[in-house]
Amino acid sequence: MTIVSVIHLATLGAEQFLSPAQGGPLGFHFVAAPPRGDLVRQGKHPLAILMPMHRHKAVKFEPLATALHRGGFAVLAANYRQLGGPYANAWQDMNRVKQWAISQPFVDAERIYLIGASIGSSVAIDLARRQPTGIQGLILMSPGLNYLKLAILPMLSTLKPIPILMTADASERAPVRTLRTVLKMRFKDVRRLVRAGIGHGTNQLIKSPTLSEQLLITLRTWTEKNCDRTRPQKRQTLNEGCKK
């Protein structure tokens, strides 16, 4: 294990596994949100679920997971049952860890955000269209139209309109352009962030050190819109900033 891997594990916590009775064994890392923060609503925190690239583990999301945790989110970074696919049924495993996460104390089952990298973006869309309950937004890092035989375009007709942000290297802008054109027909909030030299998938978090903070700002904006913020009251504590 490299020094970098040790740092990742220290940040994300030790890998946990769902039991066979819960649909496992499925590996994931979970970090509860800080106890206070301005995104808390009725004592519960929003949840971000991170889905990695093909043949990559969840620890590759460490820079983003750190930013999200600091920004007030509970974070679950999941591993696939088989790192090399196939991915046609990967949404089922991601739904199992989603159900585990929302059963944890202080996690808001009505404010869930999915972040996928490369094939993970395809899995995120697949999960959001099949099990949309509580899912309020998607971040798709280097989305493709047909990664590893998991075609996205046919899925979009059954995806409920939610905010979407896509990130891509300039050399991979074509799928983002196509997806944005299709999504804008039904979706009000579709954003894209395209830059030269930022790489593919979770590599963007390393090559563009400011990207994690930008994604956090986007997620906080979405979460605050769904948070019904109240005016600060006298003696109000930090964990009373939102109400249902």
C-alpha positions in Angstrom: 0.0 0.0 0.0 1.4 3.4 -1.0 1.6 6.5 1.2 -1.1 8.1 -1.0 -3.4 5.1 -0.4 -2.9 5.4 3.3 -3.9 9.1 3.2 -7.0 8.2 1.1 -8.1 5.6 3.7 -7.5 7.9 6.6 -9.7 10.6 5.0 -12.5 8.3 3.8 -12.4 5.8 6.7 -11.8 2.1 6.5 -13.6 0.1 3.8 -16.9 -1.4 5.0 -19.0 -4.1 3.5 -22.6 -4.9 3.2 -23.4 -8.3 4.5 -24.9 -11.1 2.3 -28.2 -10.4 3.9 -28.0 -6.8 2.8 -27.1 -7.8 -0.8 -23.3 -7.8 -0.3 -20.5 -8.3 0.0 -20.2 -4.8 -1.4 -17.4 -2.5 -0.4 -17.7 1.2 0.4 -16.4 4.0 2.5 -18.8 6.2 4.5 -18.1 9.4 6.3 -20.8 11.0 8.4 -21.3 14.8 8.0 -20.0 17.1 10.7 -22.5 17.5 13.5 -23.2 21.2 12.7 -23.5 23.1 9.5 -25.9 25.4 7.6 -27.2 22.5 5.4 -28.8 20.7 8.3 -32.5 20.3 8.1 -34.5 18.9 11.0 -31.2 17.4 12.3 -30.3 15.6 9.0 -27.6 16.2 6.5 -27.6 15.9 2.7 -25.9 12.8 1.2 -23.4 12.5 -1.7 -22.8 9.1 -3.3 -19.7 8.8 -5.4 -19.3 6.1 -8.1 -15.9 5.5 -9.5 -14.4 4.8 -13.0 -13.9 1.4 -14.7 -11.2 -0.6 -12.8 -10.9 2.2 -10.2 -11.7 2.2 -6.5 -13.7 4.7 -4.5 -10.5 6.2 -2.9 -9.8 8.1 -6.2 -12.6 10.5 -5.1 -10.6 11.5 -1.9 -10.1 15.2 -2.8 -13.8 15.6 -3.6 -14.9 13.5 -0.6 -12.8 15.8 1.7 -14.4 18.9 0.2 -17.9 17.6 0.5 -17.5 16.5 4.1 -16.1 19.9 5.0 -19.0 21.5 3.2 -21.6 19.7 5.3 -22.4 16.5 3.4 -22.4 12.9 4.5 -20.3 11.0 1.9 -20.5 7.5 0.7 -17.9 6.4 -1.9 -18.8 3.0 -3.3 -16.9 0.2 -5.0 -18.4 -2.0 -7.6 -18.8 -5.7 -7.0 -16.5 -6.3 -9.9 -14.1 -3.5 -10.7 -13.9 -4.5 -14.3 -17.7 -4.7 -14.9 -20.1 -5.7 -16.4 -22.1 -2.7 -15.5 -25.6 -3.5 -16.7 -26.8 -4.3 -13.2 -24.4 -2.0 -11.3 -27.3 0.3 -10.4 -28.7 -2.5 -8.2 -25.5 -2.6 -6.1 -25.4 1.2 -5.9 -29.1 1.2 -4.8 -28.2 -1.3 -2.0 -25.5 1.1 -0.6 -27.9 4.0 -1.1 -30.4 2.2 1.1 -27.8 1.4 3.7 -26.7 5.1 3.8 -30.2 6.5 4.3 -30.7 4.2 7.2 -27.8 5.8 9.0 -28.5 8.4 11.7 -28.7 12.1 10.6 -28.8 11.3 6.9 -31.5 13.0 4.9 -33.2 10.5 2.6 -34.8 13.3 0.6 -31.6 15.1 -0.3 -29.3 12.7 -2.2 -26.8 13.7 -4.9 -25.0 11.2 -7.2 -21.6 11.9 -8.5 -20.2 9.5 -11.2 -16.9 9.4 -13.0 -16.6 7.9 -16.5 -18.7 4.7 -16.4 -19.8 5.8 -13.0 -21.7 8.7 -14.6 -23.6 6.1 -16.7 -24.4 4.0 -13.5 -25.5 7.2 -11.7 -28.0 8.0 -14.5 -29.2 4.4 -14.5 -29.8 4.5 -10.7 -31.5 7.9 -10.8 -34.0 6.8 -13.5 -34.8 3.5 -11.8 -34.8 4.5 -8.2 -35.4 8.3 -8.2 -36.7 8.7 -4.7 -34.7 11.3 -2.8 -32.2 12.0 -5.7 -32.0 15.7 -6.2 -29.1 16.2 -8.6 -26.3 14.5 -10.7 -22.7 15.4 -11.3 -21.3 13.5 -14.3 -17.5 13.6 -14.7 -16.4 12.7 -18.3 -19.8 11.2 -19.2 -19.9 9.0 -22.4 -22.7 8.0 -24.6 -22.0 4.2 -24.6 -19.2 3.3 -22.1 -18.7 -0.5 -21.9 -22.1 -1.2 -23.6 -24.1 0.9 -21.1 -25.9 3.3 -23.4 -27.0 6.6 -21.8 -29.3 8.2 -24.4 -32.1 5.6 -24.2 -32.1 6.1 -20.4 -32.8 9.8 -20.6 -36.5 9.5 -21.5 -37.2 7.9 -18.1 -34.9 10.2 -16.0 -36.9 12.7 -14.0 -35.8 16.4 -14.5 -33.2 17.2 -11.9 -30.2 19.6 -11.9 -27.2 18.1 -13.8 -23.6 19.3 -14.1 -21.2 17.6 -16.5 -17.4 18.1 -16.5 -15.1 17.1 -19.3 -11.6 17.7 -20.7 -11.8 19.7 -24.0 -10.7 16.6 -25.9 -13.9 14.8 -24.7 -16.4 17.6 -25.1 -18.4 15.8 -27.9 -20.5 13.6 -25.6 -21.2 16.5 -23.2 -22.4 18.6 -26.1 -24.7 15.8 -27.3 -26.1 15.1 -23.8 -26.7 18.8 -23.1 -28.6 19.2 -26.3 -30.8 16.2 -25.5 -31.3 17.1 -21.8 -32.2 20.8 -22.4 -35.4 19.6 -24.1 -36.8 18.7 -20.7 -34.4 19.8 -18.0 -34.2 23.4 -16.8 -30.8 23.2 -15.1 -28.1 21.6 -17.2 -24.6 22.9 -16.7 -21.2 22.0 -18.2 -17.7 22.6 -17.2 -15.2 22.0 -20.1 -11.5 22.7 -19.7 -8.3 21.8 -21.6 -5.9 19.5 -19.9 -8.0 18.4 -16.9 -8.0 14.7 -17.9 -10.6 12.0 -17.6 -13.0 11.2 -14.7 -11.5 11.4 -11.2 -8.2 12.4 -12.7 -9.7 15.8 -13.0 -9.7 16.2 -9.2 -5.9 16.0 -9.3 -5.2 17.9 -12.5 -7.6 20.7 -11.6 -7.1 21.3 -7.9 -9.9 23.8 -7.7 -12.5 21.5 -9.2 -13.5 19.9 -5.9 -14.4 23.3 -4.5 -16.3 24.2 -7.6 -18.3 21.0 -7.5 -19.0 21.6 -3.8 -20.3 25.1 -4.5 -22.7 23.7 -7.1 -24.0 21.0 -4.8 -24.4 23.5 -2.0 -26.4 25.7 -4.3 -28.7 22.8 -5.2 -29.0 21.7 -1.6 -29.8 25.2 -0.3 -32.6 25.5 -2.9 -34.1 22.4 -1.6 -33.5 23.4 2.0 -36.1 26.2 2.6 -33.6 28.4 4.5 -35.1 30.4 7.3 -34.0 33.7 8.7 -31.5 33.4 11.5 -33.3 33.6 14.8 -31.9 34.9 18.1 -29.6 32.3 19.7 -30.0 30.1 16.6 -27.2 27.4 16.4 -25.4 26.4 13.3 -27.4 23.2 12.9 -30.7 25.1 12.8 -30.2 26.8 9.5 -32.8 24.8 7.5 -36.3 23.5 7.9 -38.3 21.1 5.9 
